[in-house]
Amino acid sequence: MNVTFDFAGNNFVVIGASSGMGKQTTLELVESGANVLAIARNVERLDELKKNNPAKIFTASLDVMNATADDWADVLDDFKTAYGKIDGGVYSAGIWGLTPLNGFDAELAHKIFDTSFWGMVNFIQMATKKKFSNPKSSFVLMSSISGDYPSKSLFAYSSAKAAVQAAMKSFSKEIIKNGHRINSVAPAIVATEMTDSGMQTAVAGEEMISRHLLGLGTAADITGMILFLLSNRAVWITGQNFFVDGGYISGSYV
Ligand SMILES: NC(=O)c1ccc[n+]([C@@H]2O[C@H](COP(=O)([O-])OP(=O)(O)OC[C@H]3O[C@@H](n4cnc5c(N)ncnc54)[C@H](OP(=O)(O)O)[C@@H]3O)[C@@H](O)[C@H]2O)c1
């Protein structure tokens, strides 16, 4: 039996669509029949992404650190005019950086929080309005195992990812008035640009990597859970965080 997701006729938003897990999510949603509003800052990368399926990928350049309510409303309005209301969204934008307690860069710490947390709050607030989303829409947020198991010198990133989970649980009780669901996914280490950019060497030594019983992840190892949570196979799931960790948590304890 070959069971695949069928999102024909559905519309989704993906934030952080120009790279890594957001890009993979966009490609898989489109492959499964959905139209996608793909959001990130880098216009060249968004243009490249659009080439994969120009009819189904609608791009918008937005910096989630500075985006106002009007900015979010404008991009959702433009997409609605072209394709209709959304059926949900995936918030995957995030940046990473070390913030050791003694001597951390406060500006960097705020940027980390603004990108993973406040940008997400602003998006969810606008996207869950009746004006922009169909009833029973599904939203998926990107947390991290570091939200529950923070590494040394990673308090800003870890706190932002823990805050994502707490907000998600709180939002689930409010947005249910429109029938909407919301969940988060917490990956362990996944090979993307984020990990290439020094995370692996700075935080994840050989010992930490070896705790991933199934090896380090790829973006496609995470998107199965994301698409499942967006789909109608997950209609009884809301307010939950899901670890997709290659056995990392299990492998951390003897
Ligand atoms: N990779 C891992 O091991 C791992 C593990 C656990 C959780 N996560 C989380 O998973 C999510 C995706 O990570 P990834 O590994 O796929 O990272 P990635 O490849 O670096 O992609 C991050 C995405 O976020 C976008 N972004 C960053 N800052 C933005 C801003 N100010 N405004 C709009 N878009 C912005 C980037 O696009 P532009 O640069 O074009 O704006 C890019 O599309 C992040 O939230 C990350 O914290 C990652």
The ligand as an ORCA input file, in Angstrom:
! r2SCAN-3c Opt
* xyz 0 1
  N      18.807     22.329     11.467
  C      18.630     21.868     12.702
  O      19.412     21.036     13.208
  C      17.433     22.310     13.509
  C      17.099     21.565     14.653
  C      15.992     21.943     15.406
  C      15.223     23.027     15.002
  N      15.573     23.744     13.902
  C      14.715     24.869     13.518
  O      14.070     24.555     12.302
  C      13.820     25.749     11.553
  C      14.410     25.600     10.156
  O      15.806     25.409     10.292
  P      16.725     24.997      9.071
  O      17.758     24.101      9.634
  O      15.890     24.555      7.927
  O      17.425     26.410      8.790
  P      17.921     27.141      7.481
  O      18.242     26.173      6.398
  O      18.978     28.068      7.946
  O      16.603     27.973      7.042
  C      16.116     29.014      7.830
  C      15.044     29.753      7.053
  O      14.601     30.852      7.860
  C      14.553     32.018      7.029
  N      14.743     33.196      7.862
  C      15.732     33.446      8.752
  N      15.605     34.672      9.272
  C      14.512     35.223      8.673
  C      13.869     36.486      8.774
  N      14.338     37.463      9.587
  N      12.779     36.717      8.020
  C      12.303     35.767      7.182
  N      12.865     34.552      7.037
  C      13.962     34.289      7.777
  C      15.679     31.819      6.030
  O      15.428     32.542      4.847
  P      16.185     33.892      4.392
  O      17.596     33.830      4.869
  O      16.026     33.875      2.902
  O      15.397     34.973      5.013
  C      15.535     30.327      5.740
  O      14.559     30.129      4.734
  C      14.433     26.890     12.373
  O      13.430     27.492     13.146
  C      15.427     26.175     13.269
  O      15.667     26.896     14.443
  C      16.658     23.412     13.136
*
